[in-house]
Amino acid sequence: MSPKILQALRLLKPSQAHKLIQRRIDKIQRRLQGTERQVLTFEPAPGVKVRGDVLVAYIMDAFALKTGPEPIDESLVPHSHTHWWESLQIVQTFLDLGYRVDAISWRNFDFVPAKAYRIALDVRVLLEHWQPHLPADCIKILHAETSHWTVHNPAQDERLEQLFQRRGRRVAPNKKIEENRALEVADCVTLIGEGAEFVQESYAGAGKPLYPIPISTPLTWPILERDLEQARRRFVWFGSGGLVHKGLDLVLEAFAGMPEMYLTVCGPVQQERDFEREYWNELYRTPNIHLHGWIDVTSDDFVRLMSEHVAVVFPSCSEGQNGGVITCMHAGLIPVVSRATGAPISPERGILLEDCEIETIQRTVRRVAAMDADTLSSMSWAAREHVRNRHNRPRFAETFRAAIEDILSRHDAQLGDRS
């Protein structure tokens, strides 16, 4: 039976039909409620002198969780992506510094700034739309959570073309970034990618001040015990949408040619139906490849899965600092990744792929599987300890606040020089 027919039959299952219907209902509700067009205003704590107004565009659903000037109960924040909590922390930082904050969705192209904002911060393309309406002395900050579009888009195009050359099939692009002049408009850039040279280089050419921020993580876990003799041949691909962009096609083809190794795929594969059809045999008919699908990082299933595997393989072509890899490192997996992931790799805590060729992935996976248990244990420990110390919520908050304070100080100094 063909993959197209099987995909259609799968939608007849109650669980799959429920998910599809719920996604459609959610989209309709968002349109009816005008979620993406809302403007939420947050005041500093009572008694704090208001220093001015700040405009922030990021995840609107996250802003809707906040009800006052105090930090939100973190247990209420979804763990599906780091940008939920990071959106809230950005707002909280400005509140703590004494600013009133207007928060909107990064998709809200209808919003026209009408206040004398001291700072305007956006994550993608709105700065260019805001510029004619902002005061001349407004500090415009691009908060970049992926590489610049002039790097991001061509990298994905190249991966899609390589897939066509290998298999004669094209799949749809995913998560392309709209061409924009946000970097040219911005006065400075706070970017997710502390220590990530790939993403920093993509913005460096504009000559704007860069403030690298370490990506946070939704949770930290206790030390996970694993039987390394059992786990040494077991690897994970752990990612979100944009499967070709994030190298799942390469990893599937690599493991299909290594029957002695085992791969577990954690990601929303069924949401990219053309990819799923093209890789149906690898995903569903290859004994050493198991499609787990999306996994909740708060679940016992996640802990069990992490403890049964030795490494995460993730040859993405362009990122800021990939949160999935950082999460896996927190759980003690050894990262086997491309430079473009922005993961904090050094020889003692991971392996940087020389390139993302299928043969290179296979050679590197076999190299990891052949390591002695002491080496694997040492690398796992080093990976976990590094991200526990540097990639966590307190450090994100501390680093972001330090960046904003420096930006304000430099701006005030420049104004003083002009007077």
Secondary structure, DSSP 8 states (H G I E B T S, - for coil): --HHHHHHHHTTSHHHHHHHHHHHHHHHHHHHHTGGG--EEE---TT----EEEEEEE-HHHHTT--SSS---GGGS-SS-HHHHHHHHHHHHHHHTTEEEEEEETT--S----S--SEEEESSSHHHHHGGGS-TT-EEEEEESS--HHHHHHHHHHHHHHHHHHHS------S------HHHH-SEEEEE-TT-HHHHHHHHTT---EEEE----S---------HHHHTTEEEEE--S-TTTTTHHHHHHHHHT-TTSEEEEES-GGGSHHHHHHTHHHHHS-TTEEE--S--TTSHHHHHHHHT--EEEE--S--SS-HHHHHHHHTT-EEEE-GGG-----TTT-EE-S---HHHHHHHHHHHHTS-HHHHHHHHHHHHHHHHHHSSHHHHHHHHHHHHHHHHHHHHHHHHHH-
